[in-house]
Amino acid sequence: MAIVEERCYALHSAFGPSDYFEVYKKLGQEVQTRVLGGLIGYFSSEVGELNVIISMWRYDSFEDRQRRRAELAAHPQWQAYLREIRPMIRSMENRLLTPFV
């Protein structure tokens, strides 16, 4: 059964979504989309908590997600991206969603 991962990053007030996406496009986007596949989309919040980046990813199964996330975490290009992006992030939240119907 397919699952969807929702990842939410609340940014520090000194940074905005455009700052995040500038670094993402330069260092993270290519490797992340190649390794993870299944990108549903990246979004920013307009109502509720502001300055939040949300990404949604589709995986064939929990095991597929585990394998792909481990491969991404070990990739040197991704590690370089994380060193740049982590100072922007105030908090992170992650949910795995399964279809109801």
C-alpha positions, -999 to +999 in steps of 0.1 A: +000+000+000+013+034-009+021+060+018+026+098+017+051+115+038+044+151+049+075+169+062+070+204+078+099+227+085+093+259+105+120+284+097+136+309+120+122+344+115+155+356+099+147+333+070+118+330+046+107+304+021+126+321-007+158+318+013+151+281+019+143+274-018+173+293-031+196+269-012+174+239-020+174+246-058+212+250-057+222+221-036+194+197-027+167+195-053+185+173-079+198+147-055+166+145-034+142+141-063+165+116-080+169+094-049+135+097-033+113+100-065+076+105-059+076+142-051+040+154-048+050+190-042+066+217-020+044+242-004+046+272+020+020+282+045-004+311+039-027+307+070-020+293+104+017+291+114+036+311+089+071+307+076+066+270+072+078+248+043+058+216+036+069+188+013+049+157+004+064+125-010+048+093-022+064+059-015+053+025-025+056+012+011+072+020+044+101-002+034+105+017+001+107+049+021+132+035+046+155+024+018+153+056-001+157+079+029+188+059+040+203+062+005+197+100+006+211+104+041+244+087+030+248+108-001+277+134+001+257+160-019+228+157+005+250+160+035+265+192+021+230+206+015+220+198+051+250+217+065+237+248+047+200+244+054+199+233+090+206+268+105+174+280+088+152+254+104+136+262+138+116+230+141+106+199+121+076+177+120+070+145+100+039+125+094+033+093+074-001+092+058-019+061+046-050+061+024-083+059+042-104+051+011 
